Amino acid sequence: MEKTFKRTTVTSALPYANGPVHIGHLAGVYVPADIYVRYLRLKGEEVLFVGGSDEHGVPVTQRARKEGITPQDVVDRYHNIIKESFREFGISFDVYSRTTSDVHHRFASDFFRKLYDEGKLVEQSTKQFYDEKTEKFLTDRDVVGECPYCHKQAYGNQCEEGCGRALEPTELINPRSKETGETPVLRETKNWYLPLNEYQQWLKEWILESHKEWRPNVYGQCKSWLDMDLQPRAMTRDLDWGIPVPVEGADGKVLYVWFDAPIGYISNTKELCDNEPEKWGSWEKWWQNEDTRLLHFIGKDNIVFHCIIFPTMMKAHGGYVMPDNVPSNEFLNLEDDKISTSRNWAVWLHEYLVDFPGKQDVLRYVLTANAPETKDNNFTWRDFQARNNNELVAVYGNFVNRALVLTHKYFDGKVPACGELIDYDKATIAEFINVKAEVEKLLDTFKFREAQKEAMNLARIGNKYLADTEPWKLAKTDMGRVGTILNLSLQLAANLAIAFEPFLPFSSEKLRGMLGMESFEWEQLGCTDLLAAGHQLGKAELLFEKIDDSAIDAQMQRLEEIKKANEAASYRANPVKPTVSFEDWEKLDIRVGTVLECERVPKMKKLLKFKIADGIADRTIVSGIAEHYAPEELVGKQVLFIANFAPRQFKNGLVSEGMILSAENYDGSLAVTSLLREVKPGSEVK
């Protein structure tokens, strides 16, 4: 039997306060969370919506170094920008605080100390990269080098620009300090670890057995982690920015940002409850009461932290409720390219508000319509324009405007009485009454994209009803019938104000003002008596406006300029590598090979398998260029390859006997090296 809850705590991932927020953040986390919270409030349920800025961690210190200011200066600036952007877009947090607050520092320290005192943490000494120039240990993000899998530049914790694999710093080829460019050395250091391995069986039972209803991307990623042997995870770091580790002998160490940040959900709740106890009660009610349902809205890069590490922390501490669901979205791309803060390839919320003032709901609508709920999705400015003009303006806005304008024209802006209904009226009513159940079912299962589509069906029903009944023609002969048609149309418009409140709060508020709706709640959705006969309507105004080509052209031009700037910067960012001796060069045996066969590797979308004639025999080489070439393009071509690399075995059993050489363009595309004239296979490159 499904458990019922008295209240719901909703959290949304804490954005790093090292830069402003962009459309990827909105689409992936904050709009879905806000839709769900507004839906619960409309239903009259008790709900708390918690947010805040994540102000510790390496990205903050990197930004501070880059700008020559302190980390506190960085977070003070961006916390305010982020908070204001969320407010402008109607993200209706009950509390939005920060992890540099005194409340959070005390709470996170006490949380860690309890685990330490009860022996729930493991002290371990490990070797970690150390930059002798700065005399500092390097975090994973402070180490860069070549990914051992796809050979693109990667951080010490993940290959973000390439294959996306999670990495350890010691796996990188030619690792170096991001700050100084120096080759780091390994030194021993002591930290405290959360023994995830001791909680593996509990995690399997809790997630894999009890939460099969979670989204496939969440459940699948959890399963892949739990199918492996979990290892202890460091909860402290050698850094000078963060919450000091509250343990003797831990000088120069702070709490790992992924230990401290999720605790921010709890400390922010405590801050709110301490300030307004009469309204919210105690923080424990929202985090430690078994009648409370806990939901985390996150992006896919945070799944492991919210589903495995944070729950293990709370389990080890004791007394906390576990998340009932973790609705995680995939990533949103921009114009078919990955959104990237470092490359400025993004639509920043604070800039959008300048370019499209008053159009917050348009962006909310488009991002929900393209929500990356099950796979990565794409935002384009042309689609943004089309959805605004063809759906919000031509469907939703058009219906509302016609209903109000006709009522002002024929009935002085007062809701006409509803006369006898004919079969077509009854069929229309039955159709829009059913929309409530559909929207509700979809929202309850976190399918926001489909739920918004169902809400828009109300406007489509209304447009069809007006088009089929043609009250402007009937006005010449049957005003009673016109009154009935417009009464039902206005009731439908009032239903739209309720149905779209979770999705488009600003437009719903404007529509309620035009309709003069004094109250509204979810249970009224589907009712045909929301506006009484004789009720005075407000002035009819356009709910949405068309977006001209010039506005979109300006955005496309901006992106083109960013692309050109990135192209130029990429050449500056890839200086010639350090000088090597001629003897080192001679160690590489580069040969010419003729491609005899080429095929894709099943279940490995980046890999191509080559059969190459090398002048002596045929050899197999596996290369990660499948996204850049079709296999048939390469058959018969001559390519350069390194012949004396040690064979490398892949997980699927394939063995690669060399490496094909490619040149990487500024945009990440690869071009296989070739020859101006044909030579015999096996010829050496000198």
PyMOL commands that set and color helices and strands:
alter all, ss='L'
color gray80, all
select helices_A, chain A and resi 23-42+58-67+71-88+102-117+140-142+169-171+196-209+216-226+257-275+277-280+283-287+300-317+349-355+360-369+381-411+423-444+448-469+471-474+479-499+505-515+522-524+549-573+582-587+631-634
alter helices_A, ss='H'
color red, helices_A
select strands_A, chain A and resi 7-12+46-53+95-98+122-131+136-137+143-146+153-155+173-177+185-194+233-234+236-238+253-255+292-299+323-325+328-329+332-334+337-338+377-379+590-601+604-613+618-623+638-642+648-649+655-656+659-660+662-664+670-672
alter strands_A, ss='S'
color yellow, strands_A
deselect
rebuild
show_as cartoon
